[in-house]
Amino acid sequence: MSESIEDPSTPDVVDNDAHDRLELIQGDERAELRYRVDGDRLVIEHTGVPESWGGQGVGGRLVVAAVVKAAREDLTLESECPFATSWMEKHADDVTAARGQ
């Protein structure tokens, strides 16, 4: 089942849980954040954004959607993805705000 992440900072992000990824699709391009649920943890494995979408905040929107998903499902969020880890460190206030959604 795919469901839209209903958070104003992450419009268009869809949780494609059948494939364990959050995604944004535009035309024939897709940005994705792959994750796995391991017990009570949501682990971010990889974030990929088409080069043509670079610098538009798409990767950050995907990370925020992962934070929202973890909070909604009462999961501890962990990251194995260097981009997601770095983004969360740089945007700690955004992460805290998203957890409260």
Backbone bond lengths (Angstrom), bond angles and torsions (degrees), N, CA, C in turn:
res aa  C-N    CA-C-N  psi(-1)  N-CA   C-N-CA  omega(-1)  CA-C   N-CA-C  phi
1 M - - - 1.453 - - 1.519 108.72 -
2 S 1.316 117.66 136.58 1.445 123.34 175.48 1.511 108.13 -107.74
3 E 1.323 115.29 139.05 1.447 118.02 177.64 1.517 108.92 -138.90
4 S 1.317 114.96 146.31 1.448 120.80 178.63 1.525 108.73 -75.55
5 I 1.316 115.91 140.03 1.457 120.52 174.56 1.524 106.30 -83.55
6 E 1.315 117.08 112.29 1.457 122.41 -175.09 1.519 110.73 -86.76
7 D 1.300 116.65 74.17 1.453 122.29 177.45 1.519 106.51 -135.22
8 P 1.336 118.69 130.04 1.450 119.82 -174.53 1.527 113.97 -60.34
9 S 1.307 117.57 -25.52 1.465 119.26 -179.38 1.526 112.28 -83.68
10 T 1.330 118.29 -5.55 1.457 120.96 -179.01 1.524 112.29 -131.48
11 P 1.348 118.08 51.23 1.462 117.18 179.07 1.522 110.86 -63.38
12 D 1.300 114.75 147.75 1.452 123.12 176.27 1.531 114.13 77.01
13 V 1.310 119.56 -3.23 1.464 120.87 177.50 1.523 107.65 -79.39
14 V 1.326 115.42 129.04 1.459 121.51 -179.03 1.527 108.38 -117.92
15 D 1.322 115.67 137.26 1.459 121.04 175.03 1.523 107.81 -90.23
16 N 1.313 116.04 104.15 1.464 122.13 177.47 1.530 106.05 -92.92
17 D 1.326 115.89 75.65 1.461 120.14 -173.65 1.528 113.09 -67.68
18 A 1.312 117.71 -18.50 1.466 119.78 175.51 1.534 111.00 -65.55
19 H 1.338 115.95 -25.99 1.466 121.06 179.53 1.527 111.92 -115.75
20 D 1.333 116.73 10.52 1.469 122.57 178.20 1.527 112.02 53.51
21 R 1.332 114.99 52.58 1.461 117.83 176.74 1.523 110.45 -152.03
22 L 1.313 113.94 149.69 1.452 122.77 168.84 1.514 105.10 -97.26
23 E 1.327 117.44 139.36 1.458 117.44 -174.82 1.520 112.61 -145.98
24 L 1.305 113.33 154.87 1.455 124.49 170.15 1.519 105.70 -123.06
25 I 1.306 117.07 125.84 1.467 120.48 -178.56 1.520 108.46 -120.61
26 Q 1.316 114.73 131.23 1.462 120.69 176.17 1.523 107.03 -138.58
27 G 1.319 115.36 115.40 1.457 119.51 -175.43 1.515 109.23 62.91
28 D 1.331 116.40 -126.74 1.466 119.47 179.06 1.526 112.20 -103.42
29 E 1.341 116.63 16.48 1.469 120.36 177.60 1.523 110.02 -109.56
30 R 1.327 114.48 149.04 1.459 120.03 -179.15 1.517 109.52 -138.21
31 A 1.325 115.53 133.14 1.458 122.12 167.64 1.518 105.49 -101.13
32 E 1.334 116.62 142.94 1.461 117.96 -176.70 1.517 111.78 -145.32
33 L 1.311 113.56 152.67 1.455 122.47 169.97 1.521 105.10 -123.54
34 R 1.336 115.83 112.64 1.469 120.13 179.25 1.527 109.09 -87.75
35 Y 1.309 115.27 138.86 1.461 121.17 -179.19 1.522 109.70 -140.30
36 R 1.316 113.65 169.20 1.462 119.51 169.63 1.524 107.23 -140.14
37 V 1.305 115.36 148.67 1.458 120.99 173.67 1.510 106.10 -101.11
38 D 1.318 115.03 122.39 1.464 122.59 -176.85 1.519 107.08 -125.84
39 G 1.332 115.98 94.81 1.461 120.28 -176.75 1.516 109.73 66.37
40 D 1.335 116.60 -118.04 1.466 120.78 -179.69 1.529 111.67 -101.18
41 R 1.341 116.12 23.67 1.465 121.06 -179.01 1.522 111.18 -122.55
42 L 1.329 115.13 140.68 1.452 121.67 168.63 1.525 105.24 -106.41
43 V 1.315 116.59 116.22 1.466 122.02 -175.13 1.522 108.84 -107.44
44 I 1.331 116.05 120.81 1.463 120.89 175.67 1.521 106.96 -79.71
45 E 1.334 115.61 121.68 1.465 120.66 -178.09 1.525 112.63 -96.22
46 H 1.330 117.26 -40.56 1.468 120.13 -173.88 1.520 109.65 -161.76
47 T 1.315 115.42 144.44 1.454 121.59 172.60 1.515 107.81 -122.56
48 G 1.316 117.39 128.67 1.462 121.73 179.07 1.515 110.87 -131.36
49 V 1.328 115.52 129.64 1.457 122.03 -179.49 1.523 108.02 -129.22
50 P 1.336 117.96 131.87 1.461 119.18 177.23 1.536 110.95 -54.40
51 E 1.303 115.84 140.98 1.459 120.87 -178.53 1.527 112.01 -54.02
52 S 1.317 116.74 -37.48 1.466 120.44 -178.73 1.527 112.91 -66.64
53 W 1.330 117.94 -15.97 1.458 122.17 178.98 1.522 112.01 -96.96
54 G 1.318 117.58 0.38 1.454 121.80 -176.76 1.522 112.52 -56.25
55 G 1.323 115.94 145.07 1.451 121.85 176.99 1.513 115.60 76.62
56 Q 1.320 117.99 8.15 1.465 121.55 -178.26 1.526 112.68 -104.47
57 G 1.320 117.74 4.46 1.461 120.90 178.64 1.511 115.09 80.80
58 V 1.321 116.97 11.92 1.468 120.50 -177.13 1.528 111.10 -65.40
59 G 1.316 117.31 -43.67 1.467 120.17 178.85 1.516 111.34 -59.64
60 G 1.316 117.15 -41.70 1.459 121.40 177.79 1.513 112.01 -64.18
61 R 1.334 117.21 -39.03 1.467 120.18 177.58 1.519 110.68 -61.89
62 L 1.321 116.57 -38.74 1.463 120.14 178.20 1.523 111.14 -66.42
63 V 1.329 116.84 -41.07 1.463 120.21 179.16 1.529 110.02 -64.47
64 V 1.329 117.28 -43.83 1.469 120.10 177.60 1.527 110.35 -59.62
65 A 1.317 116.96 -40.10 1.466 119.81 178.05 1.529 111.25 -62.48
66 A 1.339 117.09 -36.58 1.467 120.48 176.76 1.523 110.75 -66.20
67 V 1.327 116.68 -39.66 1.469 120.93 177.74 1.529 109.69 -62.28
68 V 1.331 116.46 -45.22 1.467 121.24 179.23 1.525 110.11 -62.54
69 K 1.327 117.68 -44.99 1.467 121.47 179.44 1.526 110.59 -59.53
70 A 1.319 117.03 -47.03 1.463 120.78 -179.89 1.527 110.81 -60.33
71 A 1.334 116.15 -44.23 1.467 119.64 -179.48 1.527 110.98 -64.08
72 R 1.332 117.16 -44.36 1.477 120.99 -179.31 1.513 112.30 -62.84
73 E 1.321 116.08 -34.90 1.463 120.44 -176.12 1.527 111.81 -97.89
74 D 1.332 116.20 9.35 1.465 122.97 178.22 1.531 111.21 54.71
75 L 1.337 115.35 46.50 1.460 122.01 179.18 1.525 109.95 -110.86
76 T 1.303 116.33 147.80 1.456 121.27 172.55 1.520 107.70 -79.46
77 L 1.329 116.31 132.23 1.463 120.59 -178.07 1.522 109.95 -93.31
78 E 1.326 115.37 130.11 1.455 122.33 175.36 1.515 107.94 -131.17
79 S 1.330 115.95 156.32 1.451 119.13 -179.58 1.517 111.11 -132.82
80 E 1.327 114.60 132.26 1.459 122.71 170.30 1.527 109.50 -106.52
81 C 1.315 116.44 -0.48 1.465 123.60 -176.64 1.524 109.24 -95.10
82 P 1.322 118.13 119.26 1.469 120.06 -179.72 1.533 113.25 -57.25
83 F 1.337 117.24 -40.07 1.466 119.03 179.34 1.522 110.66 -62.12
84 A 1.332 117.10 -50.93 1.466 120.97 -177.19 1.521 110.88 -62.01
85 T 1.322 117.71 -41.89 1.462 121.24 179.15 1.521 110.25 -60.62
86 S 1.325 116.40 -48.77 1.460 121.46 -179.83 1.523 110.97 -62.58
87 W 1.333 116.85 -43.43 1.459 120.66 -178.81 1.523 110.15 -61.75
88 M 1.325 117.61 -44.68 1.466 120.42 -179.00 1.519 111.51 -64.80
89 E 1.324 117.63 -36.60 1.461 120.71 177.40 1.523 111.20 -65.15
90 K 1.333 116.69 -41.84 1.470 121.70 -178.28 1.522 112.58 -74.70
91 H 1.320 117.72 -24.29 1.466 122.46 -174.86 1.528 111.19 -122.10
92 A 1.311 116.26 46.19 1.465 121.05 -176.51 1.524 112.28 -56.51
93 D 1.341 117.80 -37.36 1.471 119.76 179.27 1.518 111.74 -65.27
94 D 1.345 116.73 -38.91 1.460 120.32 177.96 1.529 111.06 -66.55
95 V 1.317 116.82 -36.75 1.469 121.33 178.64 1.526 109.54 -65.25
96 T 1.337 115.97 -45.03 1.460 120.59 179.90 1.531 110.19 -62.41
97 A 1.326 117.10 -43.58 1.473 121.20 179.77 1.535 110.79 -63.75
98 A 1.320 116.96 -41.55 1.475 120.69 -179.03 1.514 111.04 -65.84
99 R 1.322 117.52 -34.79 1.475 120.30 179.18 1.513 111.38 -63.73
100 G 1.323 115.93 -28.80 1.456 120.28 -178.20 1.512 114.06 -82.88
101 Q 1.351 117.74 -3.54 1.474 121.31 -177.91 1.496 110.68 -63.95
